[in-house]
Amino acid sequence: MTYGEKNTAITGIGQSEVSRGSDKSALELTVDAALGAIRDAGLTRADIDGIATWPGADNNTSGFSPVGVAQIQDALRLKLNWYGAGGEVPGQYGAVFNAIGAISAGLARNVLIYRTMYEATARKTSFANSLVKGGERQAGIFLWYAPYYNYAAALQQSLMFNLYVHKSGIRPEQVGQIAVNQRRNASLNPAAVYRTPITIEDYLNSRMIATPLRLFDCDVPIDGSTAIIVSRMDVARDGPNVPIRIEAIGSSMQYRNSWVQLDALDTQAQPKVAEMMWSRTDLKPKDVDIAQLYDGFSFHTINWLENFGFCERYGAKDFIEGGTRIALEGELPINTGGGALSAGRLHAYGAVHEACTQLWGRGGDRQVKKPLNVCATSTAGGPLAGAMLLVKD
């Protein structure tokens, strides 16, 4: 069977300035990223016939998703055959998976996909992206959080991470290798928001946010936008860049889709998602050259190393010991641009942008030196997760 994603490829990428507080509006940042991606793909606005984002405009002051499809379509005067947005999808990659479906169905040839965050500005006036909003009546899953003062994602994820620590025996100095490695990578990335290297001692001395999560385990709220163009393969091969094929995707939901009644707290939804992705390709974990792994918290990155099969279950502590395996010079360089922990919280789309940057050899000082053809990338924690295997054509 030939799966639909194999007939699609990433043909262009774009990114706005990323900062801890922008002078530009969220829409301006989105336009910058979108035009950059269109230009990079060798296309014009007239060539874009589809558009997708995650999760769509949130219509609040959180800065979590301030620009909807209608706004960017109007700003760019796009004439679309298809568009889509929504939050109930396999993590942030739902927009990519929907675009693959639209291309496979003949609804579009070139889909602009973007993710915009404006949390750095929003958090100056409100508790941005909090699970529970002060003064608001709580409903749905938040009824489970409010009585326990579980206001932030760090508190929620720390409960799951505690279980993982108990089962795996991972030590703080091993966990810290994720943050230290990614800050080193960010120091070589001129677009990263935090570029000063840190040591394991710095990590261990950083303040505790919610045991066992320390400050450097948490991603960084920013203002910025990332965009990619996903094209039908025959169109992709006419462009200026070597197409980066979407070789396989993982989008399954085999567990209870519940943030408060999750079946597998310490692995979350990742194992079945990874299993689905590997079932759709002949490639194996040993074929992967680099990995851009979701890092809303360092816990997620550690989980993905195991669930992708780069090491055994609860074996990440040994895999990342000392940081050499995951470094730019190591056998599996991860989050080569600094990831959300140091480059900024662009969710999984920052990871896709960095994957393409590396596969196209544009990484500059942080470019991995060995030949690169295959990248595994992933998104999200909790009950929602997605994974993609990207291959240079």
Secondary structure, DSSP 8 states (H G I E B T S, - for coil): ---GGGGEEEEEEEE---BSS-SS-HHHHHHHHHHHHHHHTT--GGG--EEEESS----SSS-SS---HHHHHHHHT---SEEEE-SSSSGGGHHHHHHHHHHHTTS-SEEEEEEEEEHHHHTTTS-TT-SS-TTS---TTHHHHGGGT--SHHHHHHHHHHHHHHHH---HHHHHHHHHHHHHHHTT-TT-S--S---HHHHHHS-EEETTEEGGGB----EEEEEEEEEEHHHHTTSSS--EEEEEEE----S---SSS-S-TTTTTHHHHHHHHHHT-S--GGG--EEE---SBHHHHHHHHHHTTSS-TT-HHHHSGGGSTTSTTSSS-BSTT-HHHHT---HHHHHHHHHHHHHTT--GGG--SS---EEEEEE--TT--EEEEEEE-
